[in-house]
């Protein structure tokens, strides 16, 4: 039962935070006049990766699941994933500008 509750918690966290971050990014890009049509996948990928890092390093320790396998991502992996996500978010306006 705890595993099902934790899976439900993960789905709710990803849906709520993912849609919140997505709406915020859409607002920021619209404010700067960036047309993201066709390149939303870059922002979506970056948000998903950031949420995975957040969950694995912080949120998994406050949930219902008490089993094995609860460990943080290695610092190097976390830094690589966060850097690549930020790079995707920065490249989105540039790619959109040059290819639209």
N, C-alpha and C positions, 0 to 999 in steps of 0.2 A: 504494500500500500504506500509506503514511503517513497518508493521509486516512482510510482505514478504521480504522486503529489509533486515530487521534484521535477518531473518532466512537464507537468502542467505549469509549474512555477517558471521553468525555463521558457516555455512558449509565451507566457504572459509577459515576462521580462523582455524577451526579444521583440515581441509585437509592440509593446508600449514604448520602450526606449528606441527601437528601430524607427517607428513611425514619428516619434518626437524629433529624433536627430535628422531624419529625412525631411520633415517639414521645415526644420530650422535651416538646413542646407539649401533647400529649395528657395526659401525666403532670402538667404544671403546671396545666392547666385542671381536671383531675380533683381535684387537691389543693385547689384553691379552690372546688370544687363547681360548676363551670360545665358545664352540659349543652350540648354542641355539636352535638347531633343536628340534622341539616339544614343546618348552617352550616359544615361541614368545608371546603367549597370556599373559604372566606375564608382559612383557615390554609394550605390547599394552594396557593392563588394567591400568598400572601405568601412562602411558602417557595420556590416556583419563581422568583419575581422576584428574591429575594435570591440564589439560586444563579446566576441569569443574570448578575447584577452581579458576583458573586464570580468567576465564570468569565471574564467579559470583562475584568475589571480585574486579575486575578492569575493564574489557573490556565492561561489560554491561552498564556502565555509559557513554560511549563515542559513543554509537550507535544511530540508528534512532528511536528506540522505545521509546516513551515518556509516556507509560501507567503506570498502577499500578504494584506492585509486584517487583519493582527494589530495592532490599536490599541485603546487603552483607551476606555471610554465617556467622553464629556465629563463634567467634574465636576458640572455642573448636572443633567445627566440622571441620573447616579449618585445624587446627593442626593435628587432627586425620587422615584426608584424606591425607594430605601431608606426614605424618609419615608412613602411610600404603603404600603409593606409593613408597617412598624411600626404605622401607623394601622389597617390591616386587622386586625392581631393584637390591638390594643387594643380595637377596635370589636366583635370577635367575642363577648366576654362580655357586652357591653352589648346587642347585638342579640339574643343568645340569652336574656338576662334579660327583655327587654321583649316578645319575640314568642313565648316558650314559656310 
